[in-house]
Amino acid sequence: MRLSSGVRAIAGRRSECELQLERAAELARGTVLHVQISVALLRGTLDADDDPDAAMASLRDAIELGERHAVMPDILANAYEAVAAIWIADGRTVDAAILMGAVDRIRAAVGAHRDRFGAERREHVRSTLDTSISPTEFDALAARGRALSRDELRRFALGEYDPVPRVAEHG
């Protein structure tokens, strides 16, 4: 029985997973968008805990490619959730709440509420937000996320746009 790259990674066989991801990426290069996007997403989610910078680079690839071709919104929602998880670990709960509001809009639009991929990460993000932000503030932030255009969402997740007015610090 052949194991998928994701199963290999979950089973702790990361080097085998990387080999399979590299093979898939090479075969799909320039042709099969869903494979290219999925490889970048999987790499990003695998690196999220141990190497957030590498994870963000892979997630950037998945998001840029998916949004450029307007394909795979469910997979893009997973990528955006992975970014939110990285932001949670970095203490950026306000930004993560906005991003998750946008993700909720995408998932509602495509009927992907019960996607099992990343469910544990999604639950962690949600529970952290629930304990870190009041329900009223979360609702306001999520509404801000739901109001983002797809381009604003992409740029926000990639650090190119800030939908939150920040107070300048004086020191």
C-alpha positions, 0 to 999 in steps of 0.5 A: 500500500502506497502512503500519501505524502500527508500520511507519511508526514503524520506517521513521522516519516518526514524525509519520505514525505519530502521526497514524495512532495518533491516528485509531485512538485516536479511532475506538476511544475507548470501544468497541474495547478492543484498539485502545485498548490497542494504541495505548497500547502502541505509543506507550509502546514508541516513546517508551521510549528518548527519553522514558521518562516519556511512555512510562510514561504510555502503558504505564500506560494500556495496562496499566490498561485491559487488566488492568481488562478482563482482556483481551489478556495477550500485549499486556500482556506486551509492555507489561510488557516495555517497563516492564522495559526502561525500568527496565533503562535506569534501573538497576533490574535487580532490579525488571526481573528480577522483572517478567520472571519475571511476564512469563514466567508470562503468556507460558507461560499463553497460549502467546506465547513467540515473539511477534515484537513487541518481540523486540529489546527483549526480547532486550536486557532478557534479555541485560542481566539475564544480565550484571548478575545471577548466575543464582542471584539471577536465578532467585530474582527471577524466581520472585518475579515468577512468584508475583505475582498479576495485581493485584500485577503491575499495581501493581508495574509502575505503581509502586504495590507493591514485592515486594522488601524494601528495606534502609533506608539510613542516612546 
